[in-house]
Amino acid sequence: MMWAIWPLGLMIDPKNPDNWSVVIPVLNEVELLGGLLAQLQDVGELLVVDGGSSDGSCELALLMGAKLLRFSCANRGAQLAHGALQARGSHLLFVHADARLPEGWSGLLANCLKKPGVIAAAFRLKVEAPGWRLRLLELLVQLRSSWRELPYGDQGLAITEQTYGLLGGFQPIPLMEDLDLVQRLKKIGCVEIAPAAITVSGRRWQRLGVWRSCWRNAKLRAAWRSGVDSELLAKRY
């Protein structure tokens, strides 16, 4: 078994969920949050960072044993950064509230992170909704993630606490916080895609339509790369 060596000579087994801190940014997610929290009852630290929910998300998080961190506003990048600052685990997993993790998630991610040159890992994407358009979307996401090493936040992101600190972590921006961090990760190592899928709600694709959602997101990413302020992009989103 490959174990990471941590300061003071401690041996850390990253396949053990007890050595992970899981950070979940939340804003009015009471309908979906419980399913994810139920999967994470054996983790060493479960951090829910709320951005001002009014639907009972905070109460649910506390009821299910999470450490609740209340943030001053809904800003996903800032919420993730705040949660990471409080985390104490040797390994960090950042995941959205509407996600469902594959069985054995910690072992799958640990196997990726122990590979030479790999400094972060994510999952394949599976959207919980029917339709060939979403199956095509999943395939395109897999190609982008594997070939370009460019997973987005809805695929989960696993990283050691040491690497996260070295990079300076998430920027406190309300949009593109995932793309910003992954691009910085790629400058110093590889981002591996685990051989399993994280399942996410299909609500946003169903609300706007698959192609319309993809087109909107592509335009937002292009605008961000051209230097448009993320605060302005968040309002468009």
C-alpha positions, 0 to 999 in steps of 0.5 A: 500500500502506498502511504504518503509521508507527512510531517513529524514522520506520520504515515497518512493513508489517503485511501482512508476517508478519515484522512480527508476533509470534504468542503461543500459550498452551499446556497439553498440546497436542502433538497439535494444536500442530504444525499451527499452528506449521507455518503460522507458520514465516515470522513475525518472532516465534513465542512459545509460553507453556507453563503446565506441559505434560507431553506433549511440547508444550515439546519440539515448540515448540522443535523447530519454532523457537518461543521457549518461555516457561515459566510457573509455572501454567496461567492463560491470561490470565497466559500471554498477558500474559507472552508479550505482555510478551516480544514485539518485533513491531509487531503482535501476534496471540494465537491458541489452540494448536488453531487453523489460520489462513486463507491470507494471514492477516497481510494479511487482518488488516492490511487490517482494522487499517488501516481508520479507527477499527479498533483490533483484528481477529479471524476468523470461526469454523469448527469442524473437526467435522461436524453441523448444530448446529456450523454453526448455532453458527458462524452465531451466532458470526458474528452476535455477532462482527459485530453486537456486535463481540464475538469470543472468544479462539478466533477469534484477536485481532490488535492493534498493540503500541501499542494493546495497551500503551495498554490495559494488555493481558490481565489475569492471570485464568484465564478470561474474559481474552478477553472482558475485553480485547475489552470494553476495546477496544470503549471506544476503537475498533472490533473488525473481523471479517476476511473469512475463518475460523480453523478450530478443533478441535471437541473441546470441543463434541463432549465435552460436546455443542453445546447443553450447552457453549453453555449452560455458557459462557453461565452462566459469562459471566453469572456473570463479568459479575455479579462472580463471581471468575474463579478460581472460574469457572475451577474450574467450567469 
